[in-house]
Each structure stands twice: as structure tokens, then as C-alpha cells.
């Protein structure tokens, strides 16, 4: 914990919370409120709006808090570059990025910044998180299942001993759950094609360059599941971003011992990208990607996708609607017998 003297003395800012926003307005107010409620008081909050929304601007101005600043992009820059610009104007020694639909617990910064203040070599601290629904209600069983799914139940508090393994297990959570040491942030690798997978990309960069990462097992943040989230969305943005990142890792040989796994994930992302295009009506693009999957990755399910490209769109949508599985609903059914974590 940060003591009161360090927390309150002077006008300096110890930590900066960056909230990237884009069009969605339903949850922004809750995200800002959770940022302002931090027990660590020596902070600033920068809401960077990539949609230049008058409504998001008005929500921010409701708070009348000098620690909160609203910034808008007249031209859409994407999450990574929006955050890059916010980092450049931030005053804090530590940076956290809070999604506009997520929440952080009041003690989140106090706990994580306290660890980094006491261990000057650390570059990143991240914690576990709750799963909440669209109304902000904690989903105990799904949260437990989510922790197990991403192999965080086997991590102990402290510096990661096997960061590459944690990376490919998906254990390292970045968005809304982590605090960065600003002096070690390298914004030169904010590639546009990273897209909506900026959190995974950042984890890849930190692990590749062997920057020390520390894990806190407490759930000090909440990830909100709703119909407009990328995880539950059906667009090609998510798999397209994954294809770029995994392709980069393979080409640059960042993790050569994991090349086989990376190829499997590229193939899966290519299939999902083709499926999303097919459902949206872009059958020519979808067909090209399905052919790529068949020739390069020899995926049998891509043959079905290729055939569906020849059929009417309504049939294709009905087929994939029947086949679709919601990620968090699947987690709940997998672990329905586990006792809720308090």
C-alpha cells in the first residue's frame, strides 16, 4: 500500500488512468466513476475519445473533477495510437489503461503501484479479474471458470517465472487489469494492424524483451460481458488482428520454440476471419481465405466454409447461427459445479 504521505503530498501525479472510448456510451460513466474512486488519490484520468462523440464529452464534463481530462481524436486512430498519444501527455510515473466498459476496484492502483514502488525493476503488474454482466453484476461461476481457462489458478503472486508459457496460455491480462512503468513503455511498436488485440500485442512485446512482469492473484478489476464486446462480436476485426500478430511473431521468430502452436493459431484466426466475412456477405473475400486454409493449413472445416460460399446468404447465416457458441456461456457450462469464489 502507498502511505498517506506519498499518496497526498504535493501536486505531482503518481499514476495516470487512460480510458480509450469509441462510440459506446452506455458504460463510460461507470468506468470513469471507478477510476475516480481509487484510494490512491494522486492520480489523473485521461478519456481519449476515438469517435469524437459529443455524448461521451458531455458524460466526462458531468464529473467536475480536476483530475479528469477529455481528449478527442478528429480522425480515428485506433486503440493503440490513441493510448500512445495519451501516454505522451500523461504526468504519472505509472500508467493503466481502462476499457470504457470495464471497472477497477477502489484499491486497484494502491495495490499495484505499491508493488512497483517497492520493486523498481518491475515493468508491469497485472491482476486477476471478475466477469460482470451488462448490469455490472459479478458472475461468480464464470469468473472462476475464466481464471481456470486462462491458467491463472496455477500462478502464484510474484514475478512470473515462465513468462513465455504464461503468454501462450493467455494468462497475462493487460487491458483494465495492469499497471505499466511509464519509463519502460516503448511506443515505437504501436502498429496499426494490431487493431483490437492491442492488449495481447503488448504482452507479446513485454515477454519478448524480457521485461519483468508481476502477478497479483486478487480480482481487482471487472471485465464486462455484453453483446457489443469484441469477444462476443461476430466481425472480422478480432481474427484479423490475431492473424497480424501471430504472423509477425512467426516472421520475426520472437518465440521459435512455439512456431507449431503459432501456425495453429494463425490457421484458426484465418478460418474465423473467413467465416466473419462470409456471414457479412463478402463471399469473394471469404472464399479466398477458405482456399488459403485448405491449401496451406489443410483444415477440413474450411471445405464446408468454401461450399457455403456458393449458397444463399440466408442459409449461411442460419447455419453459423446454429453452430455459434458464446465463449462465456461455454465457460459457465464447463464449470457449473464449482463453488463460487467470494
Buried (B, 14 or more C-beta within 10 A) or exposed (E): BBEEEBBEEEEEBBBBBBBBBBEBBEBBBBBBEBBBEBBBBBBBBBBBBBBBBEEBBEBBEEBEEEBBBBBBBEEEBBBBBBBBBBBEEBBBBBBBBBBBBBBBBBBBBBBBBBBBBEEEEBBBBBBBBBBBEBEEEBBBBBBBBBBBBBBBEEBEEEEBEEBBEBBBBEBBBBBBBBBBBBEBBEEEBBBEBBBBBBBBBBBBBBBBEEBBBBBBBBBBBBBBBBEEBEEBEBBBBBBBBBBBBBBBBBEEEBBEEBEEEBBBBBBBBBBBBBBBBBBBEBBEBBBBBBBBBBEEBEBEEBEEBBEBBEEEEEEBBEBBEEEEEEBBEEBBEBBEEEEEEE
